[in-house]
Amino acid sequence: MVIVDTSVWSLALRRKRTVTDAVAVELARLIDAGDALIAGPIRQELLSGIASPTQFKLVRERLEAFPDIPIETADYERAALCFNQCRAHGVQGSNTDYLICALTLRLDLPVFSVDRDFPRYAKLIRVRLHEVVA
């Protein structure tokens, strides 16, 4: 199982990419294996900013197959700790990113992201990163 970050879902669902794009192919592999997970804040990020009601509906319907990972109070607290630890070392990030980090830590799962911030977080808070299988 892998928590798939907004950046990966966006490449597959919102942007025009070729089928040979390694990230899209890996996401398809994870989906086919039943290993792709999403959290509510990721879903919100994906749907935010879609101007076209038709495209919004299409993306929302495609995501309906993936239930949200339950988020607990302790996840929000751990996200704040992750934020504080990274900030103490000069690394900035979004609240959603740190919540994703907290979920990966609690569930002991890697995150699949093309966001350049996640490798920086991983150095400080030991978040595991999912690599594209070649």
MODELLER restraints for C-alpha pairs under 7 A, 6 or more apart:
rsr = mdl.restraints
at = mdl.atoms
rsr.add(forms.Gaussian(group=physical.xy_distance, feature=features.Distance(at['CA:1:A'], at['CA:35:A']), mean=4.19, stdev=0.5))
rsr.add(forms.Gaussian(group=physical.xy_distance, feature=features.Distance(at['CA:1:A'], at['CA:36:A']), mean=6.14, stdev=0.5))
rsr.add(forms.Gaussian(group=physical.xy_distance, feature=features.Distance(at['CA:1:A'], at['CA:37:A']), mean=6.92, stdev=0.5))
rsr.add(forms.Gaussian(group=physical.xy_distance, feature=features.Distance(at['CA:1:A'], at['CA:109:A']), mean=6.63, stdev=0.5))
rsr.add(forms.Gaussian(group=physical.xy_distance, feature=features.Distance(at['CA:2:A'], at['CA:35:A']), mean=5.84, stdev=0.5))
rsr.add(forms.Gaussian(group=physical.xy_distance, feature=features.Distance(at['CA:2:A'], at['CA:36:A']), mean=5.39, stdev=0.5))
rsr.add(forms.Gaussian(group=physical.xy_distance, feature=features.Distance(at['CA:2:A'], at['CA:37:A']), mean=5.84, stdev=0.5))
rsr.add(forms.Gaussian(group=physical.xy_distance, feature=features.Distance(at['CA:2:A'], at['CA:109:A']), mean=5.86, stdev=0.5))
rsr.add(forms.Gaussian(group=physical.xy_distance, feature=features.Distance(at['CA:2:A'], at['CA:110:A']), mean=5.42, stdev=0.5))
rsr.add(forms.Gaussian(group=physical.xy_distance, feature=features.Distance(at['CA:2:A'], at['CA:111:A']), mean=5.77, stdev=0.5))
rsr.add(forms.Gaussian(group=physical.xy_distance, feature=features.Distance(at['CA:2:A'], at['CA:112:A']), mean=6.59, stdev=0.5))
rsr.add(forms.Gaussian(group=physical.xy_distance, feature=features.Distance(at['CA:3:A'], at['CA:36:A']), mean=6.20, stdev=0.5))
rsr.add(forms.Gaussian(group=physical.xy_distance, feature=features.Distance(at['CA:3:A'], at['CA:37:A']), mean=4.66, stdev=0.5))
rsr.add(forms.Gaussian(group=physical.xy_distance, feature=features.Distance(at['CA:3:A'], at['CA:38:A']), mean=5.84, stdev=0.5))
rsr.add(forms.Gaussian(group=physical.xy_distance, feature=features.Distance(at['CA:3:A'], at['CA:109:A']), mean=6.91, stdev=0.5))
rsr.add(forms.Gaussian(group=physical.xy_distance, feature=features.Distance(at['CA:3:A'], at['CA:110:A']), mean=6.35, stdev=0.5))
rsr.add(forms.Gaussian(group=physical.xy_distance, feature=features.Distance(at['CA:3:A'], at['CA:111:A']), mean=4.75, stdev=0.5))
rsr.add(forms.Gaussian(group=physical.xy_distance, feature=features.Distance(at['CA:3:A'], at['CA:112:A']), mean=6.15, stdev=0.5))
rsr.add(forms.Gaussian(group=physical.xy_distance, feature=features.Distance(at['CA:4:A'], at['CA:36:A']), mean=6.16, stdev=0.5))
rsr.add(forms.Gaussian(group=physical.xy_distance, feature=features.Distance(at['CA:4:A'], at['CA:37:A']), mean=5.82, stdev=0.5))
rsr.add(forms.Gaussian(group=physical.xy_distance, feature=features.Distance(at['CA:4:A'], at['CA:38:A']), mean=5.95, stdev=0.5))
rsr.add(forms.Gaussian(group=physical.xy_distance, feature=features.Distance(at['CA:4:A'], at['CA:111:A']), mean=5.82, stdev=0.5))
rsr.add(forms.Gaussian(group=physical.xy_distance, feature=features.Distance(at['CA:4:A'], at['CA:112:A']), mean=4.81, stdev=0.5))
rsr.add(forms.Gaussian(group=physical.xy_distance, feature=features.Distance(at['CA:4:A'], at['CA:113:A']), mean=6.51, stdev=0.5))
rsr.add(forms.Gaussian(group=physical.xy_distance, feature=features.Distance(at['CA:5:A'], at['CA:42:A']), mean=6.55, stdev=0.5))
rsr.add(forms.Gaussian(group=physical.xy_distance, feature=features.Distance(at['CA:5:A'], at['CA:111:A']), mean=6.65, stdev=0.5))
rsr.add(forms.Gaussian(group=physical.xy_distance, feature=features.Distance(at['CA:5:A'], at['CA:112:A']), mean=5.84, stdev=0.5))
rsr.add(forms.Gaussian(group=physical.xy_distance, feature=features.Distance(at['CA:5:A'], at['CA:113:A']), mean=5.11, stdev=0.5))
rsr.add(forms.Gaussian(group=physical.xy_distance, feature=features.Distance(at['CA:6:A'], at['CA:42:A']), mean=5.36, stdev=0.5))
rsr.add(forms.Gaussian(group=physical.xy_distance, feature=features.Distance(at['CA:6:A'], at['CA:45:A']), mean=6.66, stdev=0.5))
rsr.add(forms.Gaussian(group=physical.xy_distance, feature=features.Distance(at['CA:6:A'], at['CA:46:A']), mean=6.13, stdev=0.5))
rsr.add(forms.Gaussian(group=physical.xy_distance, feature=features.Distance(at['CA:7:A'], at['CA:113:A']), mean=5.95, stdev=0.5))
rsr.add(forms.Gaussian(group=physical.xy_distance, feature=features.Distance(at['CA:7:A'], at['CA:114:A']), mean=5.88, stdev=0.5))
rsr.add(forms.Gaussian(group=physical.xy_distance, feature=features.Distance(at['CA:7:A'], at['CA:115:A']), mean=6.18, stdev=0.5))
rsr.add(forms.Gaussian(group=physical.xy_distance, feature=features.Distance(at['CA:8:A'], at['CA:23:A']), mean=6.90, stdev=0.5))
rsr.add(forms.Gaussian(group=physical.xy_distance, feature=features.Distance(at['CA:8:A'], at['CA:113:A']), mean=5.74, stdev=0.5))
rsr.add(forms.Gaussian(group=physical.xy_distance, feature=features.Distance(at['CA:8:A'], at['CA:114:A']), mean=6.31, stdev=0.5))
rsr.add(forms.Gaussian(group=physical.xy_distance, feature=features.Distance(at['CA:10:A'], at['CA:46:A']), mean=6.40, stdev=0.5))
rsr.add(forms.Gaussian(group=physical.xy_distance, feature=features.Distance(at['CA:11:A'], at['CA:24:A']), mean=6.89, stdev=0.5))
rsr.add(forms.Gaussian(group=physical.xy_distance, feature=features.Distance(at['CA:12:A'], at['CA:24:A']), mean=5.50, stdev=0.5))
rsr.add(forms.Gaussian(group=physical.xy_distance, feature=features.Distance(at['CA:13:A'], at['CA:59:A']), mean=6.50, stdev=0.5))
rsr.add(forms.Gaussian(group=physical.xy_distance, feature=features.Distance(at['CA:19:A'], at['CA:25:A']), mean=6.83, stdev=0.5))
rsr.add(forms.Gaussian(group=physical.xy_distance, feature=features.Distance(at['CA:23:A'], at['CA:132:A']), mean=6.72, stdev=0.5))
rsr.add(forms.Gaussian(group=physical.xy_distance, feature=features.Distance(at['CA:26:A'], at['CA:132:A']), mean=6.05, stdev=0.5))
rsr.add(forms.Gaussian(group=physical.xy_distance, feature=features.Distance(at['CA:26:A'], at['CA:133:A']), mean=6.88, stdev=0.5))
rsr.add(forms.Gaussian(group=physical.xy_distance, feature=features.Distance(at['CA:30:A'], at['CA:36:A']), mean=5.23, stdev=0.5))
rsr.add(forms.Gaussian(group=physical.xy_distance, feature=features.Distance(at['CA:37:A'], at['CA:66:A']), mean=6.71, stdev=0.5))
rsr.add(forms.Gaussian(group=physical.xy_distance, feature=features.Distance(at['CA:38:A'], at['CA:66:A']), mean=6.57, stdev=0.5))
rsr.add(forms.Gaussian(group=physical.xy_distance, feature=features.Distance(at['CA:38:A'], at['CA:67:A']), mean=6.98, stdev=0.5))
rsr.add(forms.Gaussian(group=physical.xy_distance, feature=features.Distance(at['CA:38:A'], at['CA:68:A']), mean=5.46, stdev=0.5))
rsr.add(forms.Gaussian(group=physical.xy_distance, feature=features.Distance(at['CA:38:A'], at['CA:69:A']), mean=6.20, stdev=0.5))
rsr.add(forms.Gaussian(group=physical.xy_distance, feature=features.Distance(at['CA:39:A'], at['CA:68:A']), mean=4.54, stdev=0.5))
rsr.add(forms.Gaussian(group=physical.xy_distance, feature=features.Distance(at['CA:39:A'], at['CA:69:A']), mean=4.89, stdev=0.5))
rsr.add(forms.Gaussian(group=physical.xy_distance, feature=features.Distance(at['CA:40:A'], at['CA:68:A']), mean=5.44, stdev=0.5))
rsr.add(forms.Gaussian(group=physical.xy_distance, feature=features.Distance(at['CA:41:A'], at['CA:96:A']), mean=6.38, stdev=0.5))
rsr.add(forms.Gaussian(group=physical.xy_distance, feature=features.Distance(at['CA:47:A'], at['CA:56:A']), mean=6.36, stdev=0.5))
rsr.add(forms.Gaussian(group=physical.xy_distance, feature=features.Distance(at['CA:50:A'], at['CA:56:A']), mean=5.73, stdev=0.5))
rsr.add(forms.Gaussian(group=physical.xy_distance, feature=features.Distance(at['CA:75:A'], at['CA:99:A']), mean=6.66, stdev=0.5))
rsr.add(forms.Gaussian(group=physical.xy_distance, feature=features.Distance(at['CA:75:A'], at['CA:102:A']), mean=5.48, stdev=0.5))
rsr.add(forms.Gaussian(group=physical.xy_distance, feature=features.Distance(at['CA:75:A'], at['CA:103:A']), mean=6.29, stdev=0.5))
rsr.add(forms.Gaussian(group=physical.xy_distance, feature=features.Distance(at['CA:76:A'], at['CA:99:A']), mean=6.30, stdev=0.5))
rsr.add(forms.Gaussian(group=physical.xy_distance, feature=features.Distance(at['CA:78:A'], at['CA:102:A']), mean=5.57, stdev=0.5))
rsr.add(forms.Gaussian(group=physical.xy_distance, feature=features.Distance(at['CA:79:A'], at['CA:98:A']), mean=4.81, stdev=0.5))
rsr.add(forms.Gaussian(group=physical.xy_distance, feature=features.Distance(at['CA:79:A'], at['CA:99:A']), mean=4.77, stdev=0.5))
rsr.add(forms.Gaussian(group=physical.xy_distance, feature=features.Distance(at['CA:79:A'], at['CA:101:A']), mean=6.82, stdev=0.5))
rsr.add(forms.Gaussian(group=physical.xy_distance, feature=features.Distance(at['CA:79:A'], at['CA:102:A']), mean=5.08, stdev=0.5))
rsr.add(forms.Gaussian(group=physical.xy_distance, feature=features.Distance(at['CA:82:A'], at['CA:98:A']), mean=6.15, stdev=0.5))
rsr.add(forms.Gaussian(group=physical.xy_distance, feature=features.Distance(at['CA:82:A'], at['CA:125:A']), mean=6.67, stdev=0.5))
rsr.add(forms.Gaussian(group=physical.xy_distance, feature=features.Distance(at['CA:83:A'], at['CA:98:A']), mean=6.14, stdev=0.5))
rsr.add(forms.Gaussian(group=physical.xy_distance, feature=features.Distance(at['CA:86:A'], at['CA:92:A']), mean=6.69, stdev=0.5))
rsr.add(forms.Gaussian(group=physical.xy_distance, feature=features.Distance(at['CA:86:A'], at['CA:121:A']), mean=6.79, stdev=0.5))
rsr.add(forms.Gaussian(group=physical.xy_distance, feature=features.Distance(at['CA:86:A'], at['CA:124:A']), mean=6.46, stdev=0.5))
rsr.add(forms.Gaussian(group=physical.xy_distance, feature=features.Distance(at['CA:101:A'], at['CA:127:A']), mean=6.27, stdev=0.5))
rsr.add(forms.Gaussian(group=physical.xy_distance, feature=features.Distance(at['CA:104:A'], at['CA:110:A']), mean=5.98, stdev=0.5))
rsr.add(forms.Gaussian(group=physical.xy_distance, feature=features.Distance(at['CA:104:A'], at['CA:111:A']), mean=6.64, stdev=0.5))
rsr.add(forms.Gaussian(group=physical.xy_distance, feature=features.Distance(at['CA:104:A'], at['CA:127:A']), mean=6.77, stdev=0.5))
rsr.add(forms.Gaussian(group=physical.xy_distance, feature=features.Distance(at['CA:105:A'], at['CA:127:A']), mean=6.53, stdev=0.5))
rsr.add(forms.Gaussian(group=physical.xy_distance, feature=features.Distance(at['CA:109:A'], at['CA:128:A']), mean=6.99, stdev=0.5))
rsr.add(forms.Gaussian(group=physical.xy_distance, feature=features.Distance(at['CA:110:A'], at['CA:127:A']), mean=6.93, stdev=0.5))
rsr.add(forms.Gaussian(group=physical.xy_distance, feature=features.Distance(at['CA:110:A'], at['CA:128:A']), mean=4.56, stdev=0.5))
rsr.add(forms.Gaussian(group=physical.xy_distance, feature=features.Distance(at['CA:110:A'], at['CA:129:A']), mean=4.98, stdev=0.5))
rsr.add(forms.Gaussian(group=physical.xy_distance, feature=features.Distance(at['CA:110:A'], at['CA:130:A']), mean=5.34, stdev=0.5))
rsr.add(forms.Gaussian(group=physical.xy_distance, feature=features.Distance(at['CA:111:A'], at['CA:128:A']), mean=6.42, stdev=0.5))
rsr.add(forms.Gaussian(group=physical.xy_distance, feature=features.Distance(at['CA:111:A'], at['CA:129:A']), mean=5.07, stdev=0.5))
rsr.add(forms.Gaussian(group=physical.xy_distance, feature=features.Distance(at['CA:111:A'], at['CA:130:A']), mean=5.49, stdev=0.5))
rsr.add(forms.Gaussian(group=physical.xy_distance, feature=features.Distance(at['CA:112:A'], at['CA:129:A']), mean=6.10, stdev=0.5))
rsr.add(forms.Gaussian(group=physical.xy_distance, feature=features.Distance(at['CA:112:A'], at['CA:130:A']), mean=4.75, stdev=0.5))
rsr.add(forms.Gaussian(group=physical.xy_distance, feature=features.Distance(at['CA:121:A'], at['CA:127:A']), mean=6.86, stdev=0.5))
rsr.add(forms.Gaussian(group=physical.xy_distance, feature=features.Distance(at['CA:122:A'], at['CA:128:A']), mean=6.49, stdev=0.5))
